[in-house]
Amino acid sequence: MSYANSRIPESAQQGVHAHLAARVGTHLTQPFRKPVADYNRAAFAEAFAGWNGRAPLILDAGCGVGHSTIELARTFPDHWVIGVDRSEERLRRRKPYPDALLPGNMVFVRADLVDFWRLLAEEGPPLARHYILYPNPWPKIGHLGRRWPAHPVFPFILRAGGVLECRSNWAVYVAEFAFALELALGRPVPWGAFETERPLTPFERKYRDSGQTLYRLCVDFDAAVEI
Ligand SMILES: C[S@@+](CC[C@H](N)C(=O)[O-])C[C@H]1O[C@@H](n2cnc3c(N)ncnc32)[C@H](O)[C@@H]1O
């Protein structure tokens, strides 16, 4: 597939999955008992090793090659930015800047978000900002449980606090995320299409350059009203 010819996820599912409400209800009321893996606990400690204990925190969840983590660290120089991805290969990929020019207020760690989010919610300081940018869409109807809003880890994403932003090129993904958040928070969570002149991630750039519509939601867990 050539660069600016990427496709919108194809799915037989055209709207919010019929089972999503029940899944969210279950996950909000039942404990998530799977033990946290040692390597994720070590990665969690590593993520905070360089933090001064005061800087507001930003999590770039599923940061891929990390361009967004670098950009966020430049945009918010007084914050500590943590880029998490489970792919060592992506994290290691060459950055658009020499190492010496990378911001000092960020760290990349290899971890599984399922454990990282649980550690953050239960043991970590609250986030100021939280980005889930172009998560794997898992567009097949039967893959509902792999999408973050339908995953057992969903309640921990909320408990991490701060302002959460999720972006996707699949409208259904963002619609489901907003729907799940509304169930959990009991208030409307607006979402919609947006345009950007300055893509934050390689996936965003590729989708934009392919002429696709980009979608996002933004919700402030600490506020009564969405921003
Ligand atoms: C479609 S890519 C998007 C990467 C980046 N945010 C971007 O927009 O360019 C999704 C990323 O999520 C990561 N990912 C998926 N599931 C994960 C998990 N359970 N824990 C950590 N990273 C995960 C993948 O390795 C991949 O890098």
The ligand as an SDF file (V2000), in Angstrom:
LIG
                    3D

 27 29  0  0  0  0  0  0  0  0999 V2000
   -2.0080    2.0550   15.3650 C   0  0  0  0  0  0  0  0  0  0  0  0
   -0.6060    2.2740   16.3730 S   0  0  0  0  0  0  0  0  0  0  0  0
   -0.6480    4.0070   16.7260 C   0  0  0  0  0  0  0  0  0  0  0  0
    0.6930    4.5080   17.2030 C   0  0  0  0  0  0  0  0  0  0  0  0
    0.7530    6.0110   17.4590 C   0  0  0  0  0  0  0  0  0  0  0  0
   -0.1110    6.4170   18.5620 N   0  0  0  0  0  0  0  0  0  0  0  0
    0.4370    6.7930   16.2150 C   0  0  0  0  0  0  0  0  0  0  0  0
   -0.6760    7.3600   16.1380 O   0  0  0  0  0  0  0  0  0  0  0  0
    1.2750    6.8690   15.3140 O   0  0  0  0  0  0  0  0  0  0  0  0
   -1.1400    1.5610   17.9160 C   0  0  0  0  0  0  0  0  0  0  0  0
    0.0010    1.3690   18.8910 C   0  0  0  0  0  0  0  0  0  0  0  0
   -0.5250    0.8540   20.1120 O   0  0  0  0  0  0  0  0  0  0  0  0
    0.3930   -0.0900   20.6230 C   0  0  0  0  0  0  0  0  0  0  0  0
   -0.3450   -0.9990   21.5150 N   0  0  0  0  0  0  0  0  0  0  0  0
   -1.4260   -1.7530   21.2130 C   0  0  0  0  0  0  0  0  0  0  0  0
   -1.8210   -2.4640   22.2860 N   0  0  0  0  0  0  0  0  0  0  0  0
   -0.9700   -2.1360   23.2940 C   0  0  0  0  0  0  0  0  0  0  0  0
   -0.8600   -2.5460   24.6390 C   0  0  0  0  0  0  0  0  0  0  0  0
   -1.6960   -3.4420   25.1790 N   0  0  0  0  0  0  0  0  0  0  0  0
    0.1220   -2.0070   25.3920 N   0  0  0  0  0  0  0  0  0  0  0  0
    0.9920   -1.1050   24.8590 C   0  0  0  0  0  0  0  0  0  0  0  0
    0.9360   -0.6850   23.5850 N   0  0  0  0  0  0  0  0  0  0  0  0
   -0.0330   -1.1940   22.8050 C   0  0  0  0  0  0  0  0  0  0  0  0
    0.9440   -0.7830   19.4050 C   0  0  0  0  0  0  0  0  0  0  0  0
    2.2020   -1.4160   19.6630 O   0  0  0  0  0  0  0  0  0  0  0  0
    1.0510    0.3730   18.4250 C   0  0  0  0  0  0  0  0  0  0  0  0
    2.3290    0.9850   18.4770 O   0  0  0  0  0  0  0  0  0  0  0  0
  1  2  1  0
  2  3  1  0
  2 10  1  0
  3  4  1  0
  4  5  1  0
  5  6  1  0
  5  7  1  0
  7  8  2  0
  7  9  1  0
 10 11  1  0
 11 12  1  0
 11 26  1  0
 12 13  1  0
 13 14  1  0
 13 24  1  0
 14 15  1  0
 14 23  1  0
 15 16  2  0
 16 17  1  0
 17 18  1  0
 17 23  2  0
 18 19  1  0
 18 20  2  0
 20 21  1  0
 21 22  2  0
 22 23  1  0
 24 25  1  0
 24 26  1  0
 26 27  1  0
M  CHG  2   2   1   9  -1
M  END
$$$$
